[in-house]
Amino acid sequence: MESLLRILIVDDDPSICKALALDLSRKGVWVETACDGKTGIQLGSCNRYDILVTDLILPDINGLEVIKQIRRYLPGIVPIVITGNANVKSTVEALRINVFDFLEKPFTLQTLRDTIARAIETRNAHSLTSITESNAAFLNTQMIVHQINNPLSAIMGSAYLAMTHLNDAGSLEKQMNNIVKSTFEVAEISRRLFEPIGNSAMDSAGILLQPLLDNCIAVFEDLFAFKGIQCEKDILCLGDTRVPGDAFCYEQMVKNLISNAIDAMVGSREKRLTVQAAIEIAREPFVSITLTDTGCGIPSDCLKDIFAPGHTSKPNGSGLGLYIAQTIAKIMNCHILCESRVGIGTTFSLRIPFDSAVSFPKNEAKKNTHSTLIRSANS
């Protein structure tokens, strides 16, 4: 599968940034721009880019320093320097830090396109092992950051709600408690993500799914209220259903899917997340957990790429949430399926295998389908 080519342009002239972005942006190419070195470094520290095009003279930081700083996060990036003030010293320094090419202004757009094409060929010709190691190191760092962002988003929601309820002691106490819980979760994620997935001890009695799902949803309750999202859950049919595995891994899968749904509903007129569970007794019994949002939806031609690392349709997205969920799912012998309609919404289904002889809930025959509605605090 061919991944999206990502290019970062750093130049203090907005007209140059705009012209280069318009020319280079096409199918299969993602272009972002920055008008100063610090912004360029910030973008390079939290996003994946393949090619860096930077002016040598910037208002705050020398372009060569920008290259050095971004390489700390993206060692495999290929840098191209553009300048109208080249000199021997800067040229020698550019060669020393392995700048791919040095383009003097004025240059044609075709010249830049040809240079980028050669840079891609050079990058692809690098040792596969080296590229894989660089990407693995980048992904590992980004996965840790991304996982921590989930409870940080929950903390943000609780903090904003707390500021609107300063005179309500009961509500304020609830939101402060939620902040404390999310803070502990940050510490737990930091500790666990340095361990190989699936390397921790499994609960021999199995994991109770219903309270686990309740807790995952509760983490985002304040964020739902702050963003005006209604969350409906219909999971009581699970009863005392237990599944094998690691509770932390199940939590990370579900929380990443919830976080993805929240982001997908930004700008939607109706904001509703429905979490449902069902038990399927077939040749291989499994629990099906579905999360349906009323967000923007995913174009059909993009569905095949949604679990690829770095793939995102959001301007500030990392493209790692679904990748992390899918990676954990494969290790846990689970499956994640997706159905989506543009402008309507998306449904992700998490299928978890289990032993029906041991884990089938005693009250399943009652088919309890009671639905609970968590309403926005603004409704």
SEKOL-404222 format. One record per residue (C-alpha): x, y, z; residue number from 1. Coordinates in steps of 0.5 Angstrom, whole numbers, padded with zeros to 4 digits. Example, Ala and Ser with C-alpha at 12.3 -4.5 7.8 and 13.67 -1.06 7.14 Angstrom:
// residues 2
<east 0025 north -0009 up 0016 num 1>
<east 0027 north -0002 up 0014 num 2>
//
This chain:
// residues 379
<east 0000 north 0000 up 0000 num 1>
<east 0003 north 0007 up -0002 num 2>
<east 0003 north 0012 up 0004 num 3>
<east 0001 north 0019 up 0003 num 4>
<east 0007 north 0023 up 0001 num 5>
<east 0008 north 0029 up 0006 num 6>
<east 0012 north 0035 up 0005 num 7>
<east 0013 north 0041 up 0010 num 8>
<east 0015 north 0048 up 0007 num 9>
<east 0018 north 0053 up 0012 num 10>
<east 0019 north 0060 up 0009 num 11>
<east 0018 north 0067 up 0012 num 12>
<east 0014 north 0070 up 0005 num 13>
<east 0007 north 0067 up 0006 num 14>
<east 0006 north 0068 up -0002 num 15>
<east 0012 north 0063 up -0003 num 16>
<east 0009 north 0058 up 0002 num 17>
<east 0002 north 0059 up -0002 num 18>
<east 0005 north 0058 up -0009 num 19>
<east 0009 north 0052 up -0007 num 20>
<east 0003 north 0049 up -0003 num 21>
<east -0002 north 0050 up -0009 num 22>
<east 0003 north 0047 up -0014 num 23>
<east 0005 north 0041 up -0010 num 24>
<east -0001 north 0039 up -0007 num 25>
<east -0005 north 0034 up -0011 num 26>
<east -0007 north 0027 up -0010 num 27>
<east -0003 north 0023 up -0006 num 28>
<east 0001 north 0029 up -0003 num 29>
<east 0000 north 0033 up 0003 num 30>
<east 0003 north 0040 up 0004 num 31>
<east 0004 north 0044 up 0010 num 32>
<east 0007 north 0051 up 0011 num 33>
<east 0010 north 0055 up 0017 num 34>
<east 0013 north 0062 up 0016 num 35>
<east 0018 north 0062 up 0022 num 36>
<east 0023 north 0057 up 0024 num 37>
<east 0020 north 0055 up 0031 num 38>
<east 0013 north 0054 up 0028 num 39>
<east 0016 north 0049 up 0023 num 40>
<east 0020 north 0045 up 0028 num 41>
<east 0014 north 0045 up 0032 num 42>
<east 0010 north 0042 up 0026 num 43>
<east 0016 north 0037 up 0025 num 44>
<east 0016 north 0035 up 0033 num 45>
<east 0009 north 0032 up 0032 num 46>
<east 0007 north 0030 up 0025 num 47>
<east 0010 north 0026 up 0020 num 48>
<east 0014 north 0029 up 0014 num 49>
<east 0018 north 0026 up 0008 num 50>
<east 0021 north 0032 up 0005 num 51>
<east 0023 north 0039 up 0008 num 52>
<east 0023 north 0045 up 0004 num 53>
<east 0026 north 0051 up 0008 num 54>
<east 0029 north 0058 up 0007 num 55>
<east 0036 north 0059 up 0009 num 56>
<east 0034 north 0066 up 0012 num 57>
<east 0028 north 0066 up 0017 num 58>
<east 0026 north 0071 up 0022 num 59>
<east 0028 north 0067 up 0028 num 60>
<east 0032 north 0061 up 0027 num 61>
<east 0037 north 0059 up 0021 num 62>
<east 0034 north 0054 up 0016 num 63>
<east 0040 north 0050 up 0017 num 64>
<east 0038 north 0050 up 0025 num 65>
<east 0031 north 0048 up 0023 num 66>
<east 0033 north 0042 up 0019 num 67>
<east 0038 north 0040 up 0025 num 68>
<east 0032 north 0040 up 0030 num 69>
<east 0027 north 0037 up 0026 num 70>
<east 0032 north 0031 up 0025 num 71>
<east 0031 north 0030 up 0032 num 72>
<east 0024 north 0027 up 0031 num 73>
<east 0024 north 0025 up 0024 num 74>
<east 0031 north 0022 up 0022 num 75>
<east 0029 north 0020 up 0015 num 76>
<east 0027 north 0027 up 0013 num 77>
<east 0030 north 0029 up 0006 num 78>
<east 0032 north 0037 up 0007 num 79>
<east 0032 north 0042 up 0001 num 80>
<east 0034 north 0049 up 0002 num 81>
<east 0032 north 0055 up -0002 num 82>
<east 0035 north 0062 up -0001 num 83>
<east 0037 north 0068 up -0005 num 84>
<east 0043 north 0069 up 0000 num 85>
<east 0048 north 0063 up -0001 num 86>
<east 0055 north 0064 up 0001 num 87>
<east 0061 north 0059 up 0002 num 88>
<east 0060 north 0058 up 0009 num 89>
<east 0052 north 0056 up 0009 num 90>
<east 0054 north 0052 up 0003 num 91>
<east 0059 north 0048 up 0007 num 92>
<east 0055 north 0047 up 0013 num 93>
<east 0049 north 0045 up 0009 num 94>
<east 0054 north 0039 up 0006 num 95>
<east 0056 north 0038 up 0012 num 96>
<east 0049 north 0036 up 0015 num 97>
<east 0047 north 0032 up 0009 num 98>
<east 0042 north 0037 up 0006 num 99>
<east 0040 north 0034 up -0001 num 100>
<east 0040 north 0040 up -0005 num 101>
<east 0041 north 0047 up -0005 num 102>
<east 0036 north 0052 up -0010 num 103>
<east 0038 north 0059 up -0011 num 104>
<east 0032 north 0064 up -0012 num 105>
<east 0029 north 0065 up -0017 num 106>
<east 0028 north 0058 up -0019 num 107>
<east 0022 north 0055 up -0023 num 108>
<east 0016 north 0051 up -0020 num 109>
<east 0019 north 0045 up -0025 num 110>
<east 0026 north 0045 up -0022 num 111>
<east 0023 north 0044 up -0015 num 112>
<east 0018 north 0039 up -0017 num 113>
<east 0024 north 0035 up -0020 num 114>
<east 0028 north 0036 up -0014 num 115>
<east 0023 north 0033 up -0010 num 116>
<east 0022 north 0027 up -0015 num 117>
<east 0030 north 0026 up -0014 num 118>
<east 0029 north 0027 up -0007 num 119>
<east 0024 north 0021 up -0006 num 120>
<east 0028 north 0017 up -0011 num 121>
<east 0034 north 0018 up -0006 num 122>
<east 0030 north 0017 up 0000 num 123>
<east 0027 north 0010 up -0003 num 124>
<east 0034 north 0008 up -0004 num 125>
<east 0036 north 0008 up 0003 num 126>
<east 0037 north 0001 up 0007 num 127>
<east 0030 north -0002 up 0008 num 128>
<east 0032 north -0003 up 0015 num 129>
<east 0034 north 0004 up 0017 num 130>
<east 0028 north 0007 up 0014 num 131>
<east 0024 north 0001 up 0018 num 132>
<east 0028 north 0003 up 0025 num 133>
<east 0027 north 0010 up 0024 num 134>
<east 0019 north 0010 up 0023 num 135>
<east 0019 north 0005 up 0029 num 136>
<east 0022 north 0010 up 0033 num 137>
<east 0018 north 0015 up 0031 num 138>
<east 0012 north 0011 up 0031 num 139>
<east 0013 north 0009 up 0038 num 140>
<east 0014 north 0016 up 0041 num 141>
<east 0008 north 0019 up 0037 num 142>
<east 0004 north 0013 up 0040 num 143>
<east 0006 north 0015 up 0047 num 144>
<east 0004 north 0022 up 0046 num 145>
<east -0002 north 0020 up 0042 num 146>
<east -0005 north 0015 up 0048 num 147>
<east -0003 north 0021 up 0053 num 148>
<east -0007 north 0026 up 0049 num 149>
<east -0014 north 0022 up 0051 num 150>
<east -0014 north 0023 up 0058 num 151>
<east -0011 north 0030 up 0057 num 152>
<east -0017 north 0032 up 0053 num 153>
<east -0022 north 0029 up 0058 num 154>
<east -0018 north 0033 up 0063 num 155>
<east -0019 north 0039 up 0059 num 156>
<east -0027 north 0038 up 0058 num 157>
<east -0027 north 0037 up 0066 num 158>
<east -0023 north 0044 up 0067 num 159>
<east -0027 north 0048 up 0062 num 160>
<east -0034 north 0045 up 0065 num 161>
<east -0031 north 0047 up 0072 num 162>
<east -0030 north 0054 up 0070 num 163>
<east -0037 north 0055 up 0068 num 164>
<east -0039 north 0051 up 0075 num 165>
<east -0035 north 0055 up 0080 num 166>
<east -0041 north 0057 up 0084 num 167>
<east -0044 north 0050 up 0084 num 168>
<east -0040 north 0046 up 0090 num 169>
<east -0043 north 0039 up 0088 num 170>
<east -0041 north 0040 up 0080 num 171>
<east -0034 north 0043 up 0082 num 172>
<east -0032 north 0037 up 0086 num 173>
<east -0035 north 0032 up 0081 num 174>
<east -0030 north 0035 up 0075 num 175>
<east -0024 north 0036 up 0080 num 176>
<east -0025 north 0028 up 0082 num 177>
<east -0025 north 0027 up 0074 num 178>
<east -0019 north 0031 up 0073 num 179>
<east -0015 north 0027 up 0078 num 180>
<east -0018 north 0020 up 0075 num 181>
<east -0015 north 0022 up 0068 num 182>
<east -0008 north 0025 up 0071 num 183>
<east -0007 north 0018 up 0074 num 184>
<east -0009 north 0015 up 0068 num 185>
<east -0004 north 0019 up 0064 num 186>
<east 0001 north 0016 up 0069 num 187>
<east -0001 north 0009 up 0068 num 188>
<east -0001 north 0010 up 0060 num 189>
<east 0006 north 0012 up 0061 num 190>
<east 0008 north 0006 up 0065 num 191>
<east 0005 north 0001 up 0061 num 192>
<east 0006 north 0004 up 0054 num 193>
<east 0014 north 0002 up 0055 num 194>
<east 0012 north -0005 up 0056 num 195>
<east 0011 north -0009 up 0050 num 196>
<east 0003 north -0010 up 0048 num 197>
<east 0001 north -0016 up 0051 num 198>
<east 0007 north -0017 up 0055 num 199>
<east 0003 north -0016 up 0062 num 200>
<east 0000 north -0021 up 0066 num 201>
<east -0007 north -0024 up 0064 num 202>
<east -0013 north -0024 up 0068 num 203>
<east -0014 north -0031 up 0069 num 204>
<east -0022 north -0030 up 0071 num 205>
<east -0023 north -0026 up 0065 num 206>
<east -0024 north -0019 up 0064 num 207>
<east -0032 north -0016 up 0065 num 208>
<east -0033 north -0012 up 0059 num 209>
<east -0039 north -0008 up 0062 num 210>
<east -0036 north -0004 up 0067 num 211>
<east -0030 north -0004 up 0063 num 212>
<east -0034 north 0000 up 0058 num 213>
<east -0038 north 0004 up 0063 num 214>
<east -0031 north 0007 up 0065 num 215>
<east -0028 north 0008 up 0058 num 216>
<east -0035 north 0012 up 0057 num 217>
<east -0035 north 0016 up 0064 num 218>
<east -0027 north 0018 up 0062 num 219>
<east -0030 north 0023 up 0057 num 220>
<east -0037 north 0025 up 0060 num 221>
<east -0034 north 0032 up 0061 num 222>
<east -0031 north 0032 up 0054 num 223>
<east -0038 north 0030 up 0052 num 224>
<east -0042 north 0036 up 0056 num 225>
<east -0037 north 0041 up 0054 num 226>
<east -0037 north 0039 up 0046 num 227>
<east -0045 north 0038 up 0046 num 228>
<east -0045 north 0031 up 0045 num 229>
<east -0050 north 0026 up 0047 num 230>
<east -0047 north 0019 up 0048 num 231>
<east -0052 north 0013 up 0048 num 232>
<east -0050 north 0007 up 0051 num 233>
<east -0054 north 0000 up 0050 num 234>
<east -0049 north -0005 up 0054 num 235>
<east -0053 north -0008 up 0059 num 236>
<east -0054 north -0015 up 0055 num 237>
<east -0047 north -0016 up 0057 num 238>
<east -0049 north -0018 up 0064 num 239>
<east -0043 north -0022 up 0067 num 240>
<east -0039 north -0023 up 0060 num 241>
<east -0032 north -0024 up 0061 num 242>
<east -0027 north -0024 up 0056 num 243>
<east -0019 north -0027 up 0056 num 244>
<east -0014 north -0021 up 0055 num 245>
<east -0011 north -0015 up 0058 num 246>
<east -0016 north -0010 up 0061 num 247>
<east -0011 north -0004 up 0059 num 248>
<east -0011 north -0006 up 0052 num 249>
<east -0019 north -0007 up 0051 num 250>
<east -0019 north 0000 up 0055 num 251>
<east -0014 north 0003 up 0050 num 252>
<east -0018 north 0000 up 0044 num 253>
<east -0024 north 0003 up 0046 num 254>
<east -0022 north 0010 up 0048 num 255>
<east -0018 north 0011 up 0041 num 256>
<east -0025 north 0009 up 0038 num 257>
<east -0029 north 0014 up 0042 num 258>
<east -0023 north 0020 up 0041 num 259>
<east -0024 north 0018 up 0034 num 260>
<east -0031 north 0019 up 0034 num 261>
<east -0031 north 0026 up 0038 num 262>
<east -0026 north 0029 up 0033 num 263>
<east -0030 north 0026 up 0027 num 264>
<east -0036 north 0030 up 0030 num 265>
<east -0033 north 0037 up 0030 num 266>
<east -0037 north 0042 up 0026 num 267>
<east -0043 north 0037 up 0026 num 268>
<east -0050 north 0040 up 0027 num 269>
<east -0052 north 0033 up 0031 num 270>
<east -0047 north 0030 up 0035 num 271>
<east -0049 north 0024 up 0038 num 272>
<east -0045 north 0018 up 0040 num 273>
<east -0048 north 0011 up 0040 num 274>
<east -0045 north 0005 up 0044 num 275>
<east -0048 north -0002 up 0043 num 276>
<east -0046 north -0009 up 0045 num 277>
<east -0049 north -0015 up 0043 num 278>
<east -0047 north -0023 up 0044 num 279>
<east -0046 north -0027 up 0037 num 280>
<east -0047 north -0034 up 0038 num 281>
<east -0044 north -0037 up 0032 num 282>
<east -0039 north -0042 up 0030 num 283>
<east -0034 north -0038 up 0034 num 284>
<east -0038 north -0034 up 0039 num 285>
<east -0036 north -0027 up 0040 num 286>
<east -0038 north -0020 up 0043 num 287>
<east -0039 north -0014 up 0038 num 288>
<east -0038 north -0007 up 0041 num 289>
<east -0041 north -0002 up 0036 num 290>
<east -0039 north 0006 up 0036 num 291>
<east -0043 north 0010 up 0032 num 292>
<east -0042 north 0017 up 0031 num 293>
<east -0046 north 0023 up 0027 num 294>
<east -0040 north 0026 up 0024 num 295>
<east -0037 north 0027 up 0017 num 296>
<east -0036 north 0020 up 0015 num 297>
<east -0031 north 0017 up 0011 num 298>
<east -0030 north 0017 up 0003 num 299>
<east -0031 north 0010 up 0001 num 300>
<east -0024 north 0010 up -0003 num 301>
<east -0021 north 0012 up 0003 num 302>
<east -0024 north 0006 up 0008 num 303>
<east -0018 north 0002 up 0006 num 304>
<east -0013 north 0006 up 0009 num 305>
<east -0016 north 0009 up 0015 num 306>
<east -0012 north 0004 up 0019 num 307>
<east -0005 north 0006 up 0016 num 308>
<east 0000 north 0010 up 0021 num 309>
<east 0000 north 0017 up 0019 num 310>
<east -0007 north 0017 up 0015 num 311>
<east -0012 north 0022 up 0017 num 312>
<east -0017 north 0027 up 0014 num 313>
<east -0016 north 0032 up 0020 num 314>
<east -0012 north 0038 up 0019 num 315>
<east -0008 north 0037 up 0026 num 316>
<east -0009 north 0030 up 0026 num 317>
<east -0004 north 0025 up 0028 num 318>
<east -0007 north 0019 up 0024 num 319>
<east -0005 north 0014 up 0030 num 320>
<east -0011 north 0013 up 0034 num 321>
<east -0014 north 0008 up 0029 num 322>
<east -0007 north 0005 up 0028 num 323>
<east -0006 north 0004 up 0035 num 324>
<east -0013 north 0001 up 0036 num 325>
<east -0012 north -0004 up 0030 num 326>
<east -0005 north -0006 up 0032 num 327>
<east -0007 north -0008 up 0039 num 328>
<east -0014 north -0011 up 0036 num 329>
<east -0009 north -0016 up 0032 num 330>
<east -0005 north -0018 up 0038 num 331>
<east -0011 north -0019 up 0042 num 332>
<east -0014 north -0023 up 0037 num 333>
<east -0020 north -0018 up 0036 num 334>
<east -0022 north -0015 up 0029 num 335>
<east -0024 north -0008 up 0028 num 336>
<east -0029 north -0007 up 0022 num 337>
<east -0032 north 0000 up 0019 num 338>
<east -0038 north 0002 up 0015 num 339>
<east -0039 north 0010 up 0014 num 340>
<east -0043 north 0014 up 0009 num 341>
<east -0040 north 0021 up 0008 num 342>
<east -0045 north 0027 up 0011 num 343>
<east -0048 north 0021 up 0015 num 344>
<east -0043 north 0018 up 0020 num 345>
<east -0039 north 0012 up 0022 num 346>
<east -0040 north 0006 up 0025 num 347>
<east -0034 north 0002 up 0028 num 348>
<east -0035 north -0005 up 0030 num 349>
<east -0030 north -0009 up 0035 num 350>
<east -0031 north -0016 up 0035 num 351>
<east -0028 north -0020 up 0041 num 352>
<east -0028 north -0027 up 0041 num 353>
<east -0030 north -0031 up 0048 num 354>
<east -0031 north -0038 up 0050 num 355>
<east -0039 north -0039 up 0051 num 356>
<east -0039 north -0044 up 0056 num 357>
<east -0035 north -0040 up 0061 num 358>
<east -0037 north -0033 up 0059 num 359>
<east -0044 north -0033 up 0057 num 360>
<east -0048 north -0028 up 0061 num 361>
<east -0053 north -0032 up 0066 num 362>
<east -0059 north -0027 up 0064 num 363>
<east -0058 north -0027 up 0056 num 364>
<east -0064 north -0030 up 0055 num 365>
<east -0068 north -0024 up 0058 num 366>
<east -0065 north -0020 up 0052 num 367>
<east -0064 north -0014 up 0057 num 368>
<east -0064 north -0008 up 0052 num 369>
<east -0065 north -0002 up 0056 num 370>
<east -0062 north 0004 up 0054 num 371>
<east -0058 north 0009 up 0058 num 372>
<east -0057 north 0017 up 0055 num 373>
<east -0052 north 0021 up 0058 num 374>
<east -0054 north 0028 up 0056 num 375>
<east -0050 north 0034 up 0055 num 376>
<east -0050 north 0039 up 0061 num 377>
<east -0052 north 0044 up 0056 num 378>
<east -0058 north 0041 up 0054 num 379>
//
